[in-house]
Amino acid sequence: MKKFSLFLCTVVLTCLTTFAYAQSTIKGKIIDSDMNSPLPGANIVVKGTTNGTTTGFEGDFTLKAESNSGEIVISYVGYVTQTIAFSGDTDLGTITLMSSNVGLDEIMIVASVAVDRKTPVAVSTIKAEDIALKLSTQEFPEILKSTPGVYTTRAGGGYGDSRINLRGFNSENVAVMINGVPINDMENGRVYWSNWAGLGDVTSTMQVQRGLGASKVAVASVGGTINIITKTTDAVQGGNINSSIANDGYLKYGMTYSTGLTDKGFAATVSASKIGGDGYVDGTEFSGYNYFVSLSQQINESNRLSFTAFGAQQEHGQRYNRSTIAELRDTDSGPQKANKDWGYKNGEVYHQSFNFYQKPQLSLNHLWNINDNSALSTAVYASFGSGGGRRDEGSKIGDDAYRLGASGLQPIDFDQIIAENRANGVNGSTDIISSSRNSHNWYGILSTYKNKLNDRLTISGGLDARYYVGSHWYQVDDLLGGQFFLDNERDTFAYGKPLRVGDKYNKDYDGIVLRSGLFGQAEYQVNDKLNLFIAGDISNTNYKKKEFMNSDITGSRTSEAVDFLGYGIKGGGNYNLDASNNVFVNVGYFSKAPFLVGVFLNEDTLDANENAENEKVFSAELGYGFRSEKLTANVNVYYTKWLDKTYSGRIGSGDNIYYYNLLGIDALHQGIEIDLRYNATDKLTLTGMASLGDWKWKSNVSASVKDQSGDEIDLVEVFAKDLKVGDAAQTTFALGADYKLAAKSNIYVDYNFAGDNYASYDVTNRGSNDLPDVWKIPDFGLFDVGLRHSFDLGSFEASLIGKVNNVFNTEYISDANDLDGTAYKAQVYYGPGRTYSVGLKLKF
């Protein structure tokens, strides 16, 4: 018996010893080849098993294998998968994943991507994997809602009608670039996201550089830079097919295919998708096509050409007009869905507000690796836009008497209007549907030379030149049963003439912009800890206008050219205190040209605004960063003073239109931003963000009001001093949790809060010290939840993603216009209630 017990103990100990020796611990750090930056969220799996882990924020990982030897497979979206052997406890050190995108190098040089713990700017980076997981049916800018300093909404709720503010500045003062190419409208600085509705399908990386940013283009931005890097051509052959469904009839399907890199250095990737649905808001039906083509050819060891074309053709109903809270509540649809801008015509949905546009962007990039230390990257690009937004003429379409119901927000009865127009006979239509048409031709070149002079000093510089012609006119689209329409605008070629479908009226002009500039930057690595940079730019903006509708103009119908010289300088440094802590500082000052709409106030004349002048901006920022195996955190304090802001506009209607140009309005935007990421366990990751802003107007000003002849008729006084800047939440915070259910499955929960949000308002209406402060929109918080599960489906690698936004169907106001400082008269948009989506992607 004792012998048997001894034998049994020996067997057990042998088994335990064998089991112990069969376990291995593998460690390493994964970085990317483009920026030498960590790749958080990369997947590491023991080959042939489901045993795996993911990298932390610093790219570090630790994996316990149940065998003494074998192979691990490392994968990350947009990078070439690596397989590495291990034997026993192994420290693999730093592992570099090569980008699977051919042609990315030339884009990275032009696009000015910031590098963590080196570039002294406040930056947040969103990878393609996060976009695929969290975007779903949201508008593309909404993927940034948990980013410090960002406030984004769907505005009216129509497809692509979203907007974004960064540190209290709207898109006119935030540079948005795709592959380094600016996409802000050259006449007014705005970004129309419906023109770029397919970006969610093709974005590889998106960076938000708050404040001065690292952008090298010759025109600076006030609030920051949104830098979008699209996918290029994939080095590996394959593709995917995908489809998703969601609430309110949403359906999207598409595919992507890549040839891979051939032996002759050629690669091609094409992607296309179709999208459509009824829209969450009443009367916002939409449809569109998104397309993407990328071709790359390695000419020789030093030269590579790549061509990219992408765009989104779309059309969608809109909720253009805002309503009071009381009006929205007095509807059958409820305040979140109610919309006054649609109705029925011949039994079918017909839109008063409707948008249709297509704006493809084509870019040819050339990378010349001159030698091991220098390179020249040049992008030649073009964009051709065409489309418009529906408008109406007459008084009946907006009259409650022509609604199908008792409430003023019920659908419009277009059939009644058609019947009355027909009854008018030879007197023509009293009410019609028209459109404000806009088209443009846009050409540009962006060339950047980069030279690493030695181990410490790198210089770069280049050329940024753009030429733009935007055409704008009103066009009759639907006479609504009548025989013609008479335009009531005097001094136009259309005045008093019977207008029919396709005829132009009201306005017809071209805005012409020529902008050219030079930029340069020097970056000096003092030692392993301290990195310094200084950058400067100078540019000239040339504006002209061609007028085709005004019948009073004699002689040339092209205005004199108006030039504005702009410049900027910025500098800063980053100091790595140790492996975990770093601090940075940046300071800058720039002078930027006004937009064309501030130079030519009157759409109907060629007279330039003699008082238009450059706006000036001073900005300073101090930042601190902490990096460890578990915790990553950033703290930024910013101070941005906006000097001599130009505020131009017009008041009145019909023949009594007057123009004003306010100069010298100052604003101060300051605040603190905090964001963190904590890897609580191998499976649980926690994120957080808080932004506390204090944005105020700082001056009272006055300006002359002039009639269309240029004669002064009145004086406008504006009492704006210490008023809160409106149109964006000044306090935001976010909390998130991501839990890994299995090697290829995870669930996440996000919470986003918005507070201290003051309604937008026309600062020129603050003509009295006795007016109340701007109305403050009620605070709100929203929960989102999502689940991703990846699995093998035959020969396909499948991913199933489900998501619910606004889980608790919270009712909240996202946007508002202030009239008298109270909620009673405020014109508002409500944000969407609960929405859901389910998507499936099959990779081959």
C-alpha positions in Angstrom: 0.0 0.0 0.0 2.8 2.4 0.9 4.5 1.5 -2.4 1.3 2.3 -4.3 1.0 5.7 -2.5 4.6 6.5 -3.3 3.9 5.6 -7.0 0.8 7.7 -7.1 2.6 10.8 -5.6 5.4 10.3 -8.1 2.9 10.3 -11.0 1.1 13.4 -9.8 4.3 15.3 -9.3 5.5 14.3 -12.7 2.3 15.5 -14.3 2.4 18.8 -12.4 6.0 19.3 -13.4 5.3 18.5 -17.0 2.3 20.9 -17.0 4.4 23.6 -15.4 7.2 23.2 -18.0 4.5 23.2 -20.8 3.6 26.8 -20.0 5.3 29.8 -21.6 5.1 33.6 -21.1 5.6 35.7 -24.3 6.2 39.4 -24.0 6.7 42.2 -26.6 5.8 45.6 -27.9 4.2 46.3 -31.2 4.7 49.6 -33.2 3.8 50.7 -36.7 6.4 51.3 -39.5 5.0 54.7 -40.5 5.2 56.7 -37.3 7.1 54.3 -35.0 4.2 54.7 -32.7 2.5 52.1 -30.5 -0.4 50.0 -31.9 -2.9 49.6 -29.1 -5.5 46.9 -29.7 -3.4 44.7 -31.9 -4.4 41.0 -31.7 -1.9 38.4 -30.6 -3.1 34.7 -30.7 -1.3 31.4 -30.3 -1.6 29.8 -33.7 -4.1 27.0 -33.8 -5.8 28.0 -30.6 -8.3 30.6 -29.3 -5.7 31.7 -26.6 -4.9 35.3 -27.2 -4.6 38.9 -25.9 -4.4 42.5 -27.2 -1.8 45.2 -26.8 -2.2 48.1 -24.4 -2.0 51.7 -25.2 1.8 51.6 -25.4 1.7 48.6 -27.7 2.9 46.2 -24.9 1.5 42.7 -24.4 2.0 39.6 -22.2 0.6 36.3 -23.3 0.6 33.0 -21.4 0.8 30.0 -23.7 -0.2 26.5 -22.7 2.7 24.9 -24.6 6.5 25.2 -24.4 6.9 26.2 -28.0 4.8 27.2 -31.0 3.9 30.3 -33.0 2.0 33.5 -32.3 0.0 35.4 -35.0 0.0 39.2 -34.7 -2.7 41.1 -36.7 -4.0 44.7 -36.9 -6.4 46.3 -39.3 -4.4 48.0 -42.1 -1.1 46.2 -41.3 0.5 43.0 -42.7 0.0 40.0 -40.3 3.1 38.5 -38.8 3.7 35.0 -37.5 6.6 34.6 -35.0 7.9 31.4 -33.3 8.5 31.2 -29.6 10.2 28.6 -27.3 9.7 28.8 -23.5 9.5 32.2 -21.9 10.3 34.7 -24.6 10.7 38.5 -24.7 10.3 39.4 -28.4 11.2 43.0 -27.8 9.9 45.6 -30.3 8.0 44.2 -33.2 7.3 46.5 -36.2 4.2 45.8 -38.3 4.4 47.0 -41.9 1.5 48.9 -43.3 -0.6 46.9 -45.7 -1.2 50.1 -47.6 1.0 50.7 -50.6 1.5 54.5 -51.3 1.0 55.6 -47.7 4.4 57.1 -47.3 3.8 60.0 -49.7 0.5 60.8 -48.0 2.1 60.7 -44.5 4.7 63.3 -45.6 2.1 65.7 -47.0 -0.5 65.1 -44.3 1.6 66.2 -41.3 0.7 63.4 -38.8 1.6 64.1 -35.2 3.8 61.7 -33.3 3.2 60.9 -29.7 5.8 62.2 -27.1 7.5 64.1 -29.9 5.2 66.5 -31.7 4.2 69.2 -29.2 0.5 69.4 -29.9 -2.7 68.0 -28.2 -3.8 65.1 -30.4 -6.3 62.3 -30.5 -6.0 59.4 -33.0 -8.8 57.2 -34.1 -7.9 54.0 -36.0 -10.0 52.2 -38.7 -10.8 49.4 -36.2 -12.5 51.9 -33.9 -14.4 53.5 -36.7 -15.7 50.1 -38.0 -16.8 49.2 -34.4 -18.5 52.5 -33.3 -19.7 54.4 -36.4 -22.6 52.3 -37.5 -25.4 54.7 -38.6 -23.9 57.7 -37.0 -22.7 60.7 -39.0 -19.0 60.5 -39.7 -18.0 63.4 -37.3 -19.9 61.7 -34.5 -17.1 59.2 -34.2 -15.2 62.0 -32.5 -17.8 62.8 -29.8 -15.7 61.3 -27.0 -12.7 63.4 -28.1 -11.6 66.3 -25.8 -12.8 69.7 -27.1 -15.2 68.3 -29.6 -19.0 68.9 -29.8 -20.7 67.3 -32.7 -24.4 66.9 -33.6 -26.6 65.7 -36.5 -28.1 69.2 -36.7 -31.4 68.9 -38.5 -30.9 65.1 -38.7 -30.8 64.8 -42.5 -28.2 62.4 -44.1 -24.8 64.1 -44.0 -26.2 67.3 -42.4 -24.0 66.9 -39.2 -21.7 69.6 -37.9 -18.7 69.7 -35.6 -17.2 72.3 -33.3 -13.6 72.2 -31.9 -12.8 74.2 -28.8 -15.9 76.3 -29.5 -14.9 77.1 -33.2 -17.2 75.9 -36.0 -16.0 74.2 -39.2 -15.2 77.6 -40.8 -12.3 77.8 -38.4 -11.3 74.2 -38.2 -9.1 72.8 -41.0 -10.4 69.5 -42.3 -8.0 67.6 -44.6 -8.2 64.4 -46.5 -4.7 62.9 -47.2 -3.3 66.4 -46.5 -5.6 68.1 -49.0 -7.8 70.8 -47.5 -11.6 70.3 -48.1 -13.0 73.4 -46.4 -15.0 75.5 -48.9 -12.7 78.2 -50.3 -15.5 80.8 -50.3 -16.8 80.4 -46.8 -14.6 77.9 -45.0 -17.4 75.5 -44.3 -17.4 71.7 -44.5 -20.4 69.9 -45.9 -20.2 66.3 -44.5 -22.8 65.0 -47.0 -20.2 65.5 -49.7 -18.0 63.0 -47.9 -20.6 60.6 -46.6 -18.4 57.5 -47.6 -15.4 58.4 -45.5 -16.4 55.9 -42.8 -15.7 53.1 -45.4 -12.3 54.2 -46.5 -10.6 56.0 -43.5 -7.4 54.3 -42.3 -6.6 56.8 -39.5 -8.1 60.1 -38.3 -6.2 62.5 -36.1 -7.7 65.5 -34.3 -4.9 68.0 -33.7 -6.4 70.6 -31.3 -5.1 74.2 -31.3 -2.2 75.0 -33.7 -1.7 71.5 -34.8 1.1 70.0 -36.9 -0.3 70.9 -40.3 2.1 72.5 -42.8 -0.4 74.0 -45.2 -0.1 77.7 -45.7 -3.4 78.7 -44.1 -3.7 78.2 -40.4 -6.8 77.1 -38.5 -8.1 78.7 -35.3 -9.7 75.7 -33.5 -7.6 72.8 -34.8 -7.1 70.4 -37.6 -9.0 67.2 -38.4 -6.6 65.1 -40.5 -8.2 62.1 -42.3 -5.9 59.5 -43.9 -7.8 57.2 -46.3 -6.8 53.7 -47.2 -4.5 53.3 -50.1 -3.8 50.2 -52.1 -3.5 47.0 -50.1 -0.2 45.0 -50.3 -2.1 41.7 -49.8 -4.7 40.3 -52.3 -8.2 40.0 -50.9 -11.3 41.9 -50.1 -14.6 41.9 -48.3 -18.3 42.1 -48.7 -20.4 43.8 -46.1 -24.0 44.7 -45.3 -25.8 46.4 -42.5 -29.4 47.2 -41.5 -30.8 49.6 -39.0 -33.8 51.5 -37.8 -36.1 53.4 -40.1 -35.4 51.3 -43.2 -31.7 51.8 -43.2 -29.9 49.4 -45.6 -26.3 49.5 -46.7 -24.2 47.0 -48.7 -20.9 47.1 -50.5 -17.6 45.4 -51.2 -13.9 46.0 -51.4 -11.3 44.2 -53.5 -7.5 44.5 -53.7 -5.2 43.0 -56.3 -2.3 43.0 -53.9 1.2 44.1 -54.8 2.4 42.4 -58.0 5.9 41.5 -58.9 6.0 44.6 -61.2 5.2 47.0 -58.3 1.5 47.6 -59.2 -1.4 47.5 -56.8 -5.1 48.4 -57.0 -7.9 48.7 -54.6 -11.5 49.5 -55.4 -14.4 49.9 -53.0 -18.1 50.7 -53.5 -21.3 50.8 -51.5 -24.9 51.7 -51.7 -26.9 53.2 -48.9 -30.5 54.3 -48.4 -33.3 54.6 -45.9 -36.3 56.6 -44.6 -34.3 58.7 -42.1 -34.9 58.9 -38.4 -36.6 62.4 -38.8 -39.8 62.6 -40.7 -39.3 63.6 -44.4 -35.5 62.8 -44.4 -35.5 59.9 -46.9 -32.0 59.4 -48.4 -30.0 57.4 -50.9 -26.4 57.5 -52.1 -23.5 55.7 -53.6 -20.0 55.8 -52.2 -16.9 54.9 -54.3 -13.2 54.6 -53.8 -10.4 53.7 -56.3 -6.6 53.7 -55.5 -3.9 52.7 -57.9 -0.2 52.5 -57.1 2.9 51.9 -59.2 6.5 51.6 -58.0 8.4 53.1 -61.0 11.8 52.3 -59.6 13.6 52.2 -56.2 13.3 56.0 -55.8 9.9 56.9 -57.4 6.4 55.8 -56.8 3.1 57.1 -58.3 -0.3 56.7 -56.7 -3.7 57.8 -57.8 -6.8 58.1 -55.6 -10.3 59.0 -56.5 -13.3 58.9 -54.1 -16.6 60.5 -53.6 -20.2 60.2 -52.5 -23.2 60.9 -54.7 -26.2 61.5 -52.5 -29.6 63.1 -52.2 -31.7 63.5 -49.0 -34.6 65.2 -47.5 -33.8 67.8 -44.8 -35.1 69.3 -41.6 -33.9 72.8 -42.5 -36.1 75.0 -40.4 -36.0 74.9 -36.7 -39.1 75.2 -34.5 -40.0 76.1 -30.9 -40.1 73.5 -28.2 -43.9 74.0 -27.9 -44.5 73.5 -31.6 -42.4 70.3 -31.7 -44.3 68.9 -28.7 -47.6 69.6 -30.4 -47.1 67.0 -33.1 -48.0 63.3 -33.6 -44.4 62.4 -34.3 -42.9 64.0 -31.2 -40.1 66.5 -30.8 -37.3 64.1 -31.9 -38.9 63.3 -35.3 -41.1 66.2 -36.2 -40.2 68.2 -39.3 -42.1 71.0 -41.1 -40.2 70.8 -44.4 -42.0 68.0 -46.3 -45.5 67.0 -47.4 -47.4 65.0 -50.0 -47.8 65.5 -53.7 -50.0 63.2 -55.8 -50.0 60.8 -52.8 -46.2 60.6 -52.6 -43.7 62.2 -50.2 -42.4 65.5 -51.5 -39.8 67.7 -49.9 -39.7 71.4 -49.3 -36.1 71.1 -48.1 -33.9 68.7 -50.1 -30.2 68.4 -50.8 -28.4 66.7 -53.7 -24.7 66.8 -54.4 -21.7 65.0 -55.7 -18.1 66.2 -55.1 -15.5 63.6 -56.2 -11.9 64.3 -55.3 -9.1 63.1 -57.5 -5.4 63.1 -56.4 -2.2 62.1 -58.1 0.7 61.6 -55.6 4.4 61.3 -56.5 7.0 60.2 -53.9 10.6 60.8 -54.8 13.0 59.3 -52.3 16.0 61.4 -53.3 18.3 59.6 -50.9 18.3 58.0 -47.5 17.8 61.3 -45.8 15.5 63.3 -48.1 12.2 62.9 -49.9 9.9 65.0 -52.0 6.2 64.2 -52.0 3.8 66.1 -54.3 0.1 65.8 -54.6 -1.8 67.3 -57.6 -5.5 67.3 -56.9 -8.8 68.3 -58.4 -12.5 68.4 -57.3 -15.6 68.9 -59.4 -18.7 69.6 -57.4 -22.3 69.8 -58.6 -25.6 70.0 -56.9 -27.8 72.2 -54.8 -30.4 72.6 -52.1 -34.2 72.9 -52.6 -35.8 76.3 -51.9 -39.3 77.6 -52.3 -40.9 80.9 -53.4 -44.2 82.2 -52.2 -46.0 82.3 -48.9 -48.3 79.2 -49.0 -45.8 76.5 -48.4 -44.9 77.8 -45.0 -48.5 78.7 -44.1 -50.4 76.5 -41.5 -53.5 76.7 -43.7 -51.8 74.5 -46.2 -51.0 71.7 -43.8 -52.7 68.2 -43.6 -53.8 68.5 -40.0 -54.5 70.8 -37.1 -50.8 71.2 -36.0 -48.6 73.7 -37.8 -45.9 71.0 -38.2 -48.1 68.4 -40.1 -47.1 67.6 -43.7 -47.6 70.2 -46.4 -50.6 69.8 -48.7 -48.8 70.4 -52.0 -51.9 69.2 -53.9 -53.9 72.2 -52.6 -51.2 74.6 -53.8 -51.1 72.9 -57.2 -54.8 73.3 -57.6 -54.7 77.0 -56.7 -51.8 77.6 -59.1 -53.7 75.9 -61.9 -56.7 78.1 -61.2 -54.5 81.2 -61.6 -54.2 80.3 -65.3 -52.5 83.2 -67.2 -51.4 84.8 -63.9 -48.9 82.1 -63.3 -47.8 80.3 -60.1 -47.8 82.1 -56.7 -45.7 79.4 -55.1 -43.0 77.2 -56.7 -40.2 74.9 -55.8 -36.7 76.1 -56.9 -33.2 75.2 -55.9 -30.1 77.1 -55.0 -27.5 75.6 -57.3 -23.8 75.4 -56.6 -21.0 73.9 -58.6 -17.3 74.3 -58.5 -14.0 73.5 -60.2 -11.1 73.2 -57.8 -7.5 72.5 -58.6 -4.5 72.4 -56.3 -0.9 71.3 -55.7 0.6 70.5 -52.4 4.3 69.7 -52.4 6.5 68.9 -49.4 10.2 68.5 -49.3 11.7 66.8 -46.2 15.4 66.5 -45.4 17.1 64.9 -42.4 20.2 67.0 -42.4 21.8 65.0 -39.5 20.7 62.9 -36.5 19.3 65.9 -34.8 18.0 68.4 -37.4 15.2 67.8 -39.9 13.8 70.5 -42.2 10.8 70.5 -44.4 9.0 73.1 -46.5 6.9 73.4 -49.6 4.2 74.9 -51.7 0.5 75.1 -51.2 -1.4 76.5 -54.2 -5.2 76.3 -55.0 -7.5 77.7 -57.7 -11.2 77.6 -57.2 -14.3 78.8 -59.2 -17.6 78.4 -57.5 -20.8 79.1 -59.5 -24.1 80.0 -57.7 -27.5 80.6 -59.1 -31.2 80.0 -58.4 -33.2 77.8 -60.7 -36.9 77.0 -61.2 -37.5 73.3 -60.6 -41.2 72.8 -60.2 -44.0 75.3 -61.1 -46.4 73.2 -58.9 -49.1 73.1 -61.6 -48.8 76.7 -62.9 -47.7 77.8 -66.3 -44.9 80.2 -65.3 -43.5 82.2 -62.4 -42.7 85.9 -62.1 -39.6 86.8 -60.2 -40.1 89.8 -57.8 -36.4 90.7 -57.5 -35.7 94.0 -59.2 -32.6 94.9 -61.2 -32.2 91.3 -62.6 -32.5 90.0 -66.1 -35.2 87.7 -64.9 -37.4 90.5 -63.4 -40.9 90.6 -65.0 -40.2 87.7 -67.3 -42.3 84.5 -67.2 -39.9 81.9 -65.8 -40.3 78.2 -66.6 -38.6 75.0 -65.3 -34.8 75.3 -65.7 -34.7 79.1 -65.9 -32.3 81.0 -63.7 -33.4 83.9 -61.5 -32.6 85.9 -58.3 -28.8 85.4 -58.5 -26.2 84.1 -60.9 -22.5 84.7 -60.1 -19.1 83.1 -59.8 -16.7 83.4 -56.9 -13.1 83.0 -57.9 -10.3 82.3 -55.4 -6.6 82.0 -56.0 -4.5 81.1 -53.0 -0.8 80.4 -53.0 1.6 80.1 -50.2 4.9 78.8 -48.9 5.6 77.0 -45.6 8.6 75.8 -43.8 9.5 73.9 -40.6 12.6 73.0 -38.7 12.6 70.2 -36.1 15.6 69.8 -33.8 16.1 66.8 -31.6 18.3 68.3 -28.8 18.8 64.9 -27.1 16.8 61.8 -26.3 14.4 63.9 -24.2 14.0 67.3 -25.8 12.5 67.9 -29.3 12.0 71.5 -30.6 10.2 72.8 -33.7 9.5 76.2 -35.3 7.3 76.7 -38.4 6.2 79.6 -40.5 4.0 80.3 -43.5 3.1 83.1 -45.8 0.3 83.2 -48.4 -1.7 85.5 -50.7 -5.4 85.1 -51.2 -6.8 86.7 -54.3 -10.6 87.2 -54.7 -12.6 88.1 -57.8 -16.3 87.9 -58.7 -18.2 87.5 -61.9 -21.8 88.7 -62.0 -24.3 87.5 -64.6 -27.8 88.5 -63.3 -27.7 92.2 -62.3 -29.2 94.2 -65.2 -27.8 97.5 -63.9 -24.1 96.6 -64.5 -22.6 98.0 -67.7 -19.2 97.2 -69.1 -17.1 94.4 -67.6 -19.0 91.9 -65.4 -15.8 90.9 -63.5 -14.8 92.7 -60.4 -11.4 94.1 -59.6 -9.1 91.6 -57.9 -8.8 92.0 -54.1 -5.7 90.6 -52.4 -5.0 89.7 -48.7 -1.6 88.7 -47.5 -1.6 86.3 -44.6 1.2 84.8 -42.5 1.8 82.7 -39.4 4.5 81.5 -37.1 4.4 78.8 -34.4 6.9 77.0 -32.3 7.2 74.7 -29.4 8.9 71.8 -27.8 8.3 68.4 -26.1 10.4 67.2 -23.2 10.3 63.6 -22.1 11.0 63.8 -18.4 11.4 60.0 -18.3 9.9 56.9 -19.9 6.5 57.7 -18.4 6.2 61.5 -18.2 6.4 64.3 -20.8 5.5 67.9 -21.1 5.1 70.1 -24.1 4.4 73.8 -25.0 3.4 75.6 -28.2 2.8 79.2 -29.0 1.7 80.8 -32.3 0.3 83.9 -34.0 -1.2 84.2 -37.4 -3.1 86.6 -39.6 -5.6 85.0 -42.0 -7.6 86.5 -44.9 -11.4 86.9 -44.6 -13.6 84.7 -46.6 -15.0 85.7 -50.0 -18.5 86.2 -48.4 -17.0 88.9 -46.2 -15.3 90.6 -49.2 -18.3 90.8 -51.5 -21.2 91.4 -49.1 -23.8 92.0 -51.8 -24.4 88.9 -54.0 -25.9 91.1 -56.8 -23.0 93.7 -57.3 -19.3 93.7 -58.0 -18.5 96.1 -55.2 -15.8 94.9 -52.8 -16.0 95.6 -49.1 -13.3 98.2 -48.5 -13.3 97.6 -44.8 -12.6 93.9 -45.0 -9.3 93.0 -43.2 -7.4 90.0 -41.9 -8.3 88.3 -38.7 -5.6 87.7 -36.1 -5.2 84.8 -33.7 -2.8 84.3 -30.8 -2.7 80.8 -29.2 -0.7 79.1 -26.5 -0.9 75.7 -25.0 0.7 73.7 -22.2 0.4 69.9 -22.0 1.4 67.0 -19.8 1.4 63.3 -20.7 1.8 60.1 -18.7 2.5 56.6 -20.2 2.8 53.3 -18.3 1.9 49.7 -18.9 -1.6 50.2 -17.4 -2.4 53.9 -17.6 -2.1 56.6 -20.3 -3.2 60.1 -19.5 -3.0 63.6 -21.0 -3.7 67.1 -19.6 -3.8 70.2 -21.8 -4.4 73.8 -20.9 -5.1 76.2 -23.8 -5.5 79.9 -24.4 -6.7 81.2 -27.8 -7.4 84.9 -28.4 -9.3 85.7 -31.6 -8.6 89.3 -32.6 -10.4 91.5 -35.1 -12.9 88.8 -36.1 -14.8 89.9 -39.2 -18.6 89.7 -38.8 -20.4 90.5 -42.1 -24.0 90.1 -43.1 -27.2 91.6 -44.3 -30.5 92.5 -42.9 -34.0 93.1 -44.4 -35.7 91.4 -47.4 -36.9 92.1 -50.9 -36.0 95.6 -52.1 -35.0 96.7 -48.6 -31.8 94.7 -48.0 -28.9 96.4 -46.1 -25.4 95.3 -45.4 -23.0 95.7 -42.5 -19.4 94.8 -41.7 -18.4 94.7 -38.1 -14.7 95.0 -37.3 -12.8 94.5 -34.1 -14.9 91.9 -32.3 -12.6 89.9 -30.1 -13.2 86.5 -28.4 -11.3 84.5 -25.9 -11.4 80.7 -25.8 -9.6 79.0 -22.9 -9.9 75.8 -21.1 -8.5 72.5 -19.8 -8.8 69.0 -21.4 -8.1 65.6 -19.8 -8.2 62.2 -21.4 -7.1 58.8 -20.1 -7.0 55.1 -20.9 -6.6 52.4 -18.2 -6.0 48.8 -19.0 -7.6 47.4 -15.8 -7.0 43.7 -16.8 -6.1 41.8 -19.9 -9.7 41.9 -20.9 -11.1 45.2 -19.5 -10.1 48.6 -20.8 -11.5 51.9 -19.3 -11.4 55.3 -21.0 -12.3 58.8 -19.9 -12.3 62.4 -21.1 -13.2 65.8 -19.6 -13.2 69.2 -21.3 -13.9 72.4 -19.3 -14.1 75.5 -21.6 -14.6 79.2 -20.9 -15.4 80.9 -24.2 -16.5 84.5 -24.2 -16.8 87.5 -26.5 -14.5 90.3 -25.2 -15.5 93.5 -26.9 -18.4 95.9 -27.8 -18.2 97.3 -31.4 -20.2 99.4 -33.8 -20.5 99.5 -37.6 -22.3 101.3 -40.4 -25.3 99.8 -42.2 -25.3 100.6 -45.9 -27.9 100.2 -48.6 -27.3 98.4 -51.9 -25.8 101.6 -53.4 -23.2 101.8 -50.7 -24.8 104.8 -48.8 -24.7 104.7 -45.0 -28.2 104.7 -43.6 -27.7 103.6 -40.0 -25.3 102.6 -37.2 -25.3 99.2 -35.6 -24.0 98.9 -32.1 -23.2 95.5 -30.6 -22.9 94.8 -26.9 -21.2 91.5 -26.9 -18.6 91.9 -24.1 -18.6 88.9 -21.7 -21.4 87.1 -23.5 -20.8 83.3 -23.7 -19.9 82.0 -27.1 -22.8 79.9 -28.3 -23.4 76.8 -30.5 -21.2 74.2 -28.7 -21.1 72.6 -25.2 -18.4 74.2 -23.2 -18.3 71.3 -20.7 -18.1 67.7 -21.9 -17.0 64.5 -20.5 -17.1 60.8 -21.5 -16.6 57.4 -19.8 -16.1 54.1 -21.6 -15.5 50.5 -20.9 -14.5 47.8 -23.4 -14.5 44.1 -22.2 -13.0 41.3 -24.2 -15.4 38.4 -24.1 -13.1 36.1 -26.2 -10.0 36.4 -28.4 -12.1 37.9 -31.2 -15.1 39.2 -29.4 -15.7 42.3 -27.3 -18.5 44.4 -25.8 -18.3 48.1 -25.0 -20.4 50.8 -23.2 -19.8 54.6 -23.7 -21.3 57.5 -21.9 -21.1 61.1 -23.2 -22.2 64.2 -21.4 -22.7 67.7 -22.8 -23.3 70.8 -20.6 -22.8 74.6 -20.5 -24.2 74.7 -24.1 -25.4 78.1 -25.0 -27.7 78.6 -28.0 -26.3 80.1 -31.1 -27.2 83.7 -31.8 -26.4 86.5 -34.2 -24.0 88.7 -32.2 -25.2 91.7 -34.2 -28.7 91.4 -32.6 -27.2 92.2 -29.2 -27.9 95.8 -29.7 -28.7 96.7 -26.1 -27.1 96.3 -22.7 -30.5 95.4 -21.3 -30.9 92.1 -23.2 -30.7 88.9 -21.1 -27.8 86.5 -21.4 -27.9 83.8 -24.1 -30.3 80.9 -23.4 -28.5 77.9 -21.9 -29.6 74.5 -23.4 -30.4 71.9 -20.8 -27.5 69.5 -20.1 -27.8 65.9 -21.3 -26.0 62.5 -21.2 -26.2 59.6 -23.6 -25.3 55.9 -23.4 -24.2 53.8 -26.3 -23.5 50.0 -26.3 -22.0 47.8 -28.9 -20.9 44.2 -29.5 -18.5 42.7 -32.0 -18.0 39.0 -32.6 -15.5 37.5 -35.2 -15.6 33.9 -36.3 -14.8 31.7 -39.2 -17.6 31.1 -41.7 -16.4 28.5 -44.2 -13.5 30.0 -46.0 -14.5 33.6 -44.8 -13.4 35.5 -41.8 -16.6 37.0 -40.5 -17.3 39.9 -38.2 -20.7 40.6 -36.7 -21.3 44.1 -35.2 -24.4 45.2 -33.3 -24.9 48.6 -31.8 -27.5 50.7 -30.0 -27.1 54.4 -29.6 -28.9 56.5 -27.0 -29.9 53.2 -25.2 -32.3 54.9 -22.8 -34.0 57.0 -25.5 -33.1 60.2 -23.8 -34.9 63.2 -25.1 -32.6 66.2 -25.5 -32.0 69.4 -27.4 -28.8 69.3 -29.4 -28.9 72.7 -31.3 -30.7 75.9 -30.7 -31.0 79.5 -31.9 -31.5 82.2 -29.2 -34.0 85.0 -29.8 -34.6 86.6 -26.4 -32.6 84.6 -23.8 -35.5 82.2 -23.0 -36.6 78.7 -23.9 -40.0 79.9 -24.9 -38.9 81.5 -28.2 -35.7 79.5 -28.9 -35.7 77.7 -32.2 -34.3 74.2 -31.7 -33.4 70.8 -33.1 -33.9 67.7 -30.9 -31.3 65.0 -31.1 -32.2 61.5 -32.2 -33.7 59.0 -29.8 -32.8 55.3 -29.6 -31.3 53.9 -32.8 -29.8 50.5 -33.6 -27.8 48.8 -36.3 -26.5 45.3 -37.2 -23.7 44.7 -39.7 -21.9 41.7 -41.1 -18.6 41.7 -42.9 -17.1 38.7 -44.7 -13.3 38.9 -45.6 -11.8 36.8 -48.3 
